[in-house]
Amino acid sequence: MPCTQRKARILLRQKKAKIISYKPFTIQLQIATGETLQEINIGVDEGAVHIGIAVTSCNKVLVKGEIELRHQSKVQKSITELIKKKSA
């Protein structure tokens, strides 16, 4: 679960956590903390051309994205163009 930079520095200094990764910066606790769950909401908005996706927690957006679908009438044309680009 996310924590502030100050809290992470304190935990590292007290040897209660260790660094797992620098990109993204991730630490792992070395002490038992019990089981804490954080409520996460996933939203999907399906449309004819676009699909929107968002993951939120505590009124903060954690991840968001958009997927553009191919139109049925343009599928054959776009696939042909992609094949031509790949072969060039």
C-alpha positions, -999 to 999 in steps of 0.1 A, spaced: 0 0 0 13 35 -7 30 56 19 46 90 20 82 96 12 89 106 47 74 74 61 94 54 37 127 71 47 120 65 84 112 28 78 144 24 58 165 42 84 150 20 112 157 -12 91 120 -20 92 119 -20 54 142 -28 24 143 -15 -11 128 -38 -37 129 -17 -69 140 18 -78 118 23 -108 91 25 -96 105 30 -61 92 1 -40 100 -10 -5 90 -41 14 83 -42 51 105 -65 72 81 -65 102 47 -82 106 19 -57 103 -12 -79 101 -36 -80 72 -48 -47 59 -71 -45 29 -76 -13 8 -108 -8 -11 -103 -5 -48 -129 3 -74 -126 -6 -111 -147 12 -137 -152 2 -173 -171 24 -197 -180 5 -230 -187 26 -260 -191 20 -297 -156 33 -306 -138 37 -272 -136 17 -240 -126 37 -209 -110 20 -179 -102 35 -144 -90 21 -111 -96 43 -80 -90 41 -43 -99 66 -16 -111 91 -43 -77 90 -61 -73 77 -96 -46 50 -96 -47 39 -132 -67 52 -162 -67 43 -198 -86 43 -231 -88 17 -258 -98 26 -293 -117 0 -313 -116 -4 -350 -148 3 -369 -162 -27 -387 -163 -7 -420 -126 3 -416 -113 -31 -405 -104 -45 -439 -88 -12 -450 -67 -7 -419 -55 -43 -419 -44 -39 -455 -26 -7 -447 -8 -23 -417 4 -52 -439 17 -28 -465 36 -8 -438 51 -40 -423 63 -53 -457 78 -19 -467 
